[in-house]
Amino acid sequence: IGHNSSNASQAALEKYDQGGLAMISPTSTSSDLTSLDKKNNVFFRTTPSNLAFAIKLAQHVKIKAGLDKVVVFYDDDSAYSKGFKQDFQTYFEQLGGKVVREIELNNHNLNITEELKRSLSQDQVKAAMLFPKVQSIDTALDIAKANAHLNPNPNNRSQQGLKLFGGDTLYSNKTLEEGRLGVEGLTIVAPWFREAPEAENFSTVAKELWPGGVSWRTATSFDATQAFIQALFEEASREIVLTRLRNINLVPSDTSGLPLQFTPQGERESEPVLVKISQGKFQLVPEQDEEVVKKSP
């Protein structure tokens, strides 16, 4: 089970390919992750890919929020972050939106305040997408805090900064604790949310076992473990394990709340969810709020 980051999984996958050894990642979401030999795929994941996240978020931003122009903050040295940016931009522009500028989080000369001012005044955008790798979360939170204190028009006190949207790396207690008022209103796309109806049973049991709420990473890791348990229940060679994984069909009561099946490419057949930070907590964006999105092409 592993690896954690997309960069780590990408580096290791060649060895798994060579050995014909199954690999299930609960957290690596890069759309570029795939076995070299697609007919004998050894890579599986229990989280949706960046492509699924990007489509969900692009639909929400363009159709539900009604925003046509955005800027994107990302890391160009991260397979996860760079891929997320590319997938989002592709689908957002298909919907008629425009990514006005791409800003590198890993740029040592990044001037956060100036970039935000330019985005608001010169670029005339109303939203920023934050797709940081784990190592750049602090920078993303600095952007959120600077944005909260930024008034692009001193003559209009009601005018606010950019609306913020982000990727799944921002789903953490760190975001809430360190972002504080800066992340209020931030909407994040995630694989799973403990307060979603389908997650209620697993969340309750998990909270009793490990006092405290669990994140999507716990849920997808549990599902990866369940998949391997099913694939290893009897004598099993590497080839047999792969065959069983390709044909696995777990019902919600056997997982963290969602059915588990893999496509021939090892992708999980599930849809991401949207959560929004409100009053210092992650809260589910209700599905009924997304009905107009689901009806879009």
C-alpha positions in Angstrom: 0.0 0.0 0.0 1.5 3.3 -1.0 3.1 5.5 -1.8 2.0 8.8 -0.3 2.9 11.5 -2.8 2.5 11.2 -6.6 6.2 11.9 -7.1 7.1 9.0 -4.8 4.6 6.6 -6.5 5.8 7.6 -9.9 9.4 6.9 -9.0 8.6 3.5 -7.5 6.1 2.3 -10.1 8.7 1.2 -12.5 10.0 -1.4 -10.0 6.5 -2.7 -9.3 6.0 -3.0 -13.0 9.2 -5.0 -13.4 8.2 -7.3 -10.6 4.6 -7.7 -11.5 3.7 -6.6 -8.0 0.4 -4.9 -7.2 0.5 -1.4 -5.8 -2.5 0.4 -4.3 -2.1 4.1 -3.5 -4.6 5.7 -1.2 -3.2 9.2 -1.7 -1.4 9.6 -5.0 -3.7 11.4 -7.4 -1.6 12.5 -10.4 -3.4 11.6 -13.6 -0.1 10.5 -15.2 0.3 7.6 -12.8 -0.1 4.4 -14.8 1.8 1.2 -15.5 4.1 1.2 -18.6 2.4 -2.1 -19.7 -1.2 -1.0 -19.7 -2.4 -4.6 -20.5 -0.8 -5.8 -17.4 -1.5 -2.9 -15.1 -0.2 -3.2 -11.5 -1.2 0.3 -10.3 -4.4 0.9 -8.5 -5.7 3.7 -6.3 -8.5 4.1 -3.9 -8.7 7.9 -4.4 -10.1 9.5 -7.5 -7.4 11.0 -9.9 -6.6 14.7 -10.4 -8.7 14.5 -13.6 -11.8 13.6 -11.6 -11.0 16.3 -9.0 -10.3 18.9 -11.7 -13.6 18.2 -13.5 -15.6 18.4 -10.3 -13.9 21.7 -9.3 -14.1 23.3 -12.7 -17.8 22.6 -13.0 -18.4 24.1 -9.6 -16.3 27.2 -10.2 -17.7 27.9 -13.7 -21.3 26.8 -13.4 -22.3 27.0 -9.7 -20.1 29.9 -8.7 -20.4 31.6 -12.1 -16.8 32.6 -12.3 -15.2 33.0 -15.8 -11.7 34.0 -15.0 -9.2 32.6 -12.4 -5.6 32.6 -11.5 -3.8 29.4 -10.5 -1.1 29.0 -7.9 0.8 25.7 -8.3 4.2 24.0 -8.0 5.8 23.2 -11.3 8.2 20.7 -9.7 5.4 18.5 -8.4 3.7 15.8 -10.6 0.5 16.2 -8.4 0.4 20.0 -8.5 1.4 20.5 -12.1 -1.0 17.8 -13.3 -3.9 19.2 -11.3 -3.3 22.6 -12.8 -3.2 21.2 -16.3 -6.3 19.1 -15.8 -8.2 21.9 -14.3 -7.2 24.4 -17.0 -8.2 22.0 -19.8 -11.7 21.3 -18.5 -12.3 24.9 -17.2 -11.5 26.2 -20.6 -13.8 23.6 -22.3 -16.6 25.1 -20.2 -15.8 28.5 -21.4 -13.6 29.7 -18.6 -10.1 31.2 -18.7 -7.0 30.7 -16.6 -5.6 34.2 -16.8 -2.3 33.5 -15.1 -0.3 30.6 -13.7 1.8 31.5 -10.6 4.5 29.2 -9.3 4.3 28.6 -5.5 7.9 27.3 -5.5 9.3 30.6 -7.0 11.7 31.9 -4.3 10.9 35.4 -5.5 7.2 35.1 -5.2 5.6 38.3 -3.9 2.3 37.2 -2.6 0.7 40.7 -2.0 1.8 41.9 -5.5 0.4 38.8 -7.2 -2.9 39.2 -5.4 -3.2 42.9 -6.2 -2.4 42.3 -9.9 -4.9 39.5 -10.1 -7.7 41.8 -8.7 -6.9 45.1 -10.3 -5.0 44.3 -13.6 -6.3 40.9 -14.4 -9.8 41.6 -13.1 -10.3 38.0 -11.8 -12.4 37.1 -8.8 -11.0 33.7 -7.8 -7.8 31.9 -7.2 -7.1 28.2 -7.4 -4.6 26.8 -4.8 -3.0 23.5 -5.9 0.0 23.2 -3.5 2.1 20.2 -3.0 2.4 19.2 0.7 5.6 21.2 1.1 4.0 24.4 -0.2 0.9 24.3 2.0 2.4 27.0 4.2 2.8 29.3 1.2 -0.8 28.6 0.1 -2.0 29.5 3.6 0.1 32.7 3.5 -1.8 33.6 0.2 -5.1 33.0 1.9 -4.2 35.2 4.9 -2.8 38.0 2.7 -5.9 37.8 0.5 -8.2 38.2 3.6 -6.5 41.4 4.5 -6.4 42.8 1.0 -8.8 45.5 -0.2 -8.1 46.3 -3.8 -10.2 49.5 -3.6 -9.7 51.7 -0.6 -12.7 53.7 -1.6 -15.0 50.7 -1.4 -14.7 48.9 2.0 -17.2 46.3 1.0 -14.9 45.1 -1.9 -13.2 41.9 -0.9 -10.3 39.8 -2.1 -10.4 36.7 -4.3 -12.6 33.8 -3.7 -10.5 30.7 -2.9 -10.7 27.2 -4.2 -8.2 24.4 -3.6 -7.1 20.8 -4.1 -7.2 17.9 -1.6 -3.8 18.6 -0.1 -5.4 21.5 1.8 -7.8 19.2 3.6 -6.1 19.1 6.9 -6.3 20.4 10.5 -3.2 22.5 9.6 -5.3 24.5 7.1 -7.9 25.2 9.8 -5.5 26.0 12.6 -3.0 28.1 10.8 -5.2 29.6 8.1 -7.8 30.8 10.5 -10.0 33.6 9.1 -7.9 33.6 5.9 -9.3 30.3 4.8 -12.9 31.1 5.7 -15.0 30.3 2.6 -12.3 28.2 1.0 -13.9 25.4 -1.1 -11.8 22.2 -1.4 -12.4 19.1 -3.6 -11.7 15.8 -1.7 -12.2 12.1 -2.3 -14.3 11.5 0.8 -15.8 13.5 3.7 -16.6 12.1 7.1 -19.9 14.0 7.4 -21.2 12.8 4.0 -24.2 10.5 4.5 -22.5 7.5 2.9 -19.5 7.9 5.3 -21.5 8.2 8.5 -21.2 4.5 9.7 -17.5 4.3 9.1 -16.9 7.7 10.6 -18.7 6.7 13.8 -16.8 3.5 14.3 -13.5 5.2 13.5 -14.1 8.0 15.9 -14.8 5.4 18.7 -11.6 3.6 17.8 -9.4 6.7 17.4 -11.0 9.5 19.4 -11.4 12.3 17.0 -12.6 12.7 13.4 -10.8 11.0 10.6 -9.7 12.4 7.2 -10.1 11.2 3.7 -6.6 9.7 3.9 -7.7 7.3 6.6 -10.7 6.3 4.6 -8.9 5.6 1.4 -6.1 3.8 3.3 -8.7 1.6 4.9 -10.2 0.8 1.5 -6.8 -0.1 0.1 -6.3 -2.5 3.0 -9.7 -4.0 2.5 -8.9 -4.6 -1.2 -5.7 -6.4 -0.4 -7.4 -8.5 2.3 -9.9 -9.7 -0.3 -7.1 -10.3 -2.9 -5.0 -12.3 -0.4 -7.7 -14.4 1.3 -6.3 -17.7 -0.1 -3.0 -18.9 -1.6 -2.2 -16.2 -4.0 0.7 -15.5 -6.4 1.4 -12.0 -7.6 -0.5 -12.8 -10.8 -3.6 -14.0 -8.9 -3.6 -11.0 -6.6 -3.6 -8.7 -9.6 -6.4 -10.6 -11.2 -8.5 -10.4 -8.0 -7.9 -6.7 -7.7 -9.0 -6.1 -11.3 -12.2 -7.9 -10.5 -12.8 -6.7 -7.0 -16.3 -5.5 -6.1 -16.7 -4.3 -2.5 -20.0 -3.1 -1.2 -20.2 0.1 1.0 -20.5 -1.9 4.3 -17.0 -3.4 3.5 -15.4 0.0 2.9 -15.3 3.5 4.3 -18.8 4.0 2.8 -18.4 3.9 -1.0 -18.4 0.9 -3.3 -15.0 -0.2 -4.5 -14.3 -1.3 -8.0 -11.4 -0.6 -10.3 -11.4 0.3 -14.0 -9.0 -1.6 -16.3 -6.6 1.3 -15.7 -6.8 0.8 -11.9 -8.9 3.9 -11.3 -11.5 3.9 -8.6 -15.1 4.4 -9.9 -16.2 7.1 -7.4 -17.0 10.8 -7.5 -15.2 13.4 -5.4 -17.0 15.7 -2.9 -16.8 19.4 -2.2 -16.2 20.8 1.3 -16.2 24.4 2.3 -14.6 26.0 5.4 -17.3 27.7 7.4 -16.9 29.0 11.0 -13.6 27.3 11.2 -14.8 23.9 10.2 -15.0 21.7 7.1 -18.6 21.4 6.0 -20.0 19.4 3.1 -21.3 21.3 0.1 -24.7 19.7 -0.3 -25.3 17.6 -3.4 -28.5 19.6 -4.2 -26.3 22.6 -4.6 -24.4 20.7 -7.3 -27.5 19.6 -9.3 -27.0 22.3 -11.9 -23.4 21.2 -12.2 -24.2 17.6 -12.9 -26.6 18.5 -15.7 -23.8 20.4 -17.5 -22.0 18.7 -20.5 
